[in-house]
Amino acid sequence: MGGRLDGKVAVITGGASGIGKASVERFIAEGAHVVMGDLETARGEAMAQFHGPKLAFRTTDVKNEADIKALIDLAIERHGRLDILFNNAGSAEPDYPVEKIEAGAFDHVMHLHLRAALFGIKHASPHMQAAGGGSIISTSSVAGIGVNYGPLLYSIAKAALIHMTKTVSVRMAPHKIRVNCINPGLIATAVFGRAFGLDQDAAEAAQPKLEELGAFAQPLPVGGNPLDIANAAVYLASDEARFVTGQALVVDGGLTTGTVPDPNGGTAAIITDILGVDLAAWRAEHGIG
Ligand SMILES: NC(=O)c1ccc[n+]([C@@H]2O[C@H](COP(=O)([O-])OP(=O)(O)OC[C@H]3O[C@@H](n4cnc5c(N)ncnc54)[C@H](O)[C@@H]3O)[C@@H](O)[C@H]2O)c1
């Protein structure tokens, strides 16, 4: 049976860990050739060695436009075409209070999470036009659609990334280049451990526990993991999504539906507490729950 990405060439950024790494593995399993960029040279090279000719790695800082261009050029050099770009690299930054935001921190977050994706599209577009079309995916976040799902600057950048996706999708549509993003909810990756000062190995070792506890973070009682996002990326990258563009696909176990996971808690508990009503007794009296 053929793979869902057979014959396609993909560039993936942030591929040495978490969502990016799972995506590299899924894309290869579905038949794609992948060219991956990441800051982490040793990890990237080890992955390239493991996957052989299906994966090329280039040390890349996506905050640097020349690095982005060189990564895309590498895909063209090796394979002569580019079909898929997955702008995924990112990291978690401190949640600065508004009064303490400095220009350097602002620029860092915007360049990493927003400008990198736009410049990725800038350099991928001519090659995709030459190939007769393509699929561009960026990793945004639930932090870009709701408040307090992430740090302030990060949330602003991810929200802008969603609007950039929609706006650019219209400019790219005549060329049959589809532009979408994915909004993950809580996904157990090393990003959290590293944000709190752990090294990559320790941060990865904490992933299973994070996934286990993540089951309590949203209505669906399962912890989100990198494969959940990689699978969404395979769909958007494949021809199955040929009529899908300008979308922000939420993959969050229901986190952003606005519900509270515990039907006996949440708003009802707060209101009845204020009113001095015994919620458990009231529910029993009305035969609820
Ligand atoms: N984990 C979550 O819960 C979650 C939720 C929503 C969105 N996201 C987004 O998903 C994406 C992937 O994050 P993850 O959770 O897999 O984290 P991760 O830390 O496991 O992986 C991120 C990768 O990006 C690389 N990277 C960071 N800065 C880079 C740069 N300047 N240039 C190139 N590579 C760089 C890192 O080295 C790392 O390999 C990010 O954009 C993140 O904001 C994650």
Ligand as a Chemical Component Dictionary entry (heavy atoms), coordinates in Angstrom:
data_LIG
# 
_chem_comp.id                   LIG 
_chem_comp.type                 NON-POLYMER 
_chem_comp.pdbx_formal_charge   0 
_chem_comp.three_letter_code    LIG 
# 
loop_
_chem_comp_atom.comp_id 
_chem_comp_atom.atom_id 
_chem_comp_atom.alt_atom_id 
_chem_comp_atom.type_symbol 
_chem_comp_atom.charge 
_chem_comp_atom.model_Cartn_x 
_chem_comp_atom.model_Cartn_y 
_chem_comp_atom.model_Cartn_z 
_chem_comp_atom.pdbx_ordinal 
LIG N1  N1  N 0  3.985  21.188 23.659 1  
LIG C1  C1  C 0  2.866  21.902 23.675 2  
LIG O1  O1  O 0  1.999  21.750 24.576 3  
LIG C2  C2  C 0  2.601  22.908 22.585 4  
LIG C3  C3  C 0  1.332  23.492 22.535 5  
LIG C4  C4  C 0  1.063  24.424 21.539 6  
LIG C5  C5  C 0  2.022  24.749 20.608 7  
LIG N2  N2  N 1  3.263  24.178 20.670 8  
LIG C6  C6  C 0  4.237  24.567 19.643 9  
LIG O2  O2  O 0  4.732  23.398 19.029 10 
LIG C7  C7  C 0  6.000  23.670 18.439 11 
LIG C8  C8  C 0  6.956  22.555 18.806 12 
LIG O3  O3  O 0  7.127  22.550 20.214 13 
LIG P1  P1  P 0  7.355  21.226 21.076 14 
LIG O4  O4  O 0  6.355  21.230 22.168 15 
LIG O5  O5  O -1 7.487  20.050 20.190 16 
LIG O6  O6  O 0  8.756  21.595 21.763 17 
LIG P2  P2  P 0  10.186 20.894 21.743 18 
LIG O7  O7  O 0  11.015 21.735 22.647 19 
LIG O8  O8  O 0  10.070 19.445 22.052 20 
LIG O9  O9  O 0  10.676 21.049 20.230 21 
LIG C9  C9  C 0  10.975 22.308 19.674 22 
LIG C10 C10 C 0  12.185 22.181 18.768 23 
LIG O10 O10 O 0  12.399 23.478 18.160 24 
LIG C11 C11 C 0  13.801 23.726 18.173 25 
LIG N3  N3  N 0  14.058 25.164 18.127 26 
LIG C12 C12 C 0  13.843 26.096 19.094 27 
LIG N4  N4  N 0  14.249 27.302 18.683 28 
LIG C13 C13 C 0  14.722 27.152 17.410 29 
LIG C14 C14 C 0  15.277 28.022 16.454 30 
LIG N5  N5  N 0  15.457 29.324 16.724 31 
LIG N6  N6  N 0  15.634 27.524 15.251 32 
LIG C15 C15 C 0  15.471 26.210 14.972 33 
LIG N7  N7  N 0  14.970 25.319 15.853 34 
LIG C16 C16 C 0  14.597 25.786 17.054 35 
LIG C17 C17 C 0  14.293 23.093 19.458 36 
LIG O11 O11 O 0  15.698 22.862 19.435 37 
LIG C18 C18 C 0  13.467 21.811 19.515 38 
LIG O12 O12 O 0  14.139 20.751 18.876 39 
LIG C19 C19 C 0  6.405  25.051 18.939 40 
LIG O13 O13 O 0  6.154  26.010 17.933 41 
LIG C20 C20 C 0  5.491  25.273 20.129 42 
LIG O14 O14 O 0  5.265  26.636 20.383 43 
LIG C21 C21 C 0  3.569  23.263 21.631 44 
# 
loop_
_chem_comp_bond.comp_id 
_chem_comp_bond.atom_id_1 
_chem_comp_bond.atom_id_2 
_chem_comp_bond.value_order 
_chem_comp_bond.pdbx_ordinal 
LIG N1  C1  SING 1  
LIG C1  O1  DOUB 2  
LIG C1  C2  SING 3  
LIG C2  C3  SING 4  
LIG C2  C21 DOUB 5  
LIG C3  C4  DOUB 6  
LIG C4  C5  SING 7  
LIG C5  N2  DOUB 8  
LIG N2  C6  SING 9  
LIG N2  C21 SING 10 
LIG C6  O2  SING 11 
LIG C6  C20 SING 12 
LIG O2  C7  SING 13 
LIG C7  C8  SING 14 
LIG C7  C19 SING 15 
LIG C8  O3  SING 16 
LIG O3  P1  SING 17 
LIG P1  O4  DOUB 18 
LIG P1  O5  SING 19 
LIG P1  O6  SING 20 
LIG O6  P2  SING 21 
LIG P2  O7  DOUB 22 
LIG P2  O8  SING 23 
LIG P2  O9  SING 24 
LIG O9  C9  SING 25 
LIG C9  C10 SING 26 
LIG C10 O10 SING 27 
LIG C10 C18 SING 28 
LIG O10 C11 SING 29 
LIG C11 N3  SING 30 
LIG C11 C17 SING 31 
LIG N3  C12 SING 32 
LIG N3  C16 SING 33 
LIG C12 N4  DOUB 34 
LIG N4  C13 SING 35 
LIG C13 C14 SING 36 
LIG C13 C16 DOUB 37 
LIG C14 N5  SING 38 
LIG C14 N6  DOUB 39 
LIG N6  C15 SING 40 
LIG C15 N7  DOUB 41 
LIG N7  C16 SING 42 
LIG C17 O11 SING 43 
LIG C17 C18 SING 44 
LIG C18 O12 SING 45 
LIG C19 O13 SING 46 
LIG C19 C20 SING 47 
LIG C20 O14 SING 48 
# 
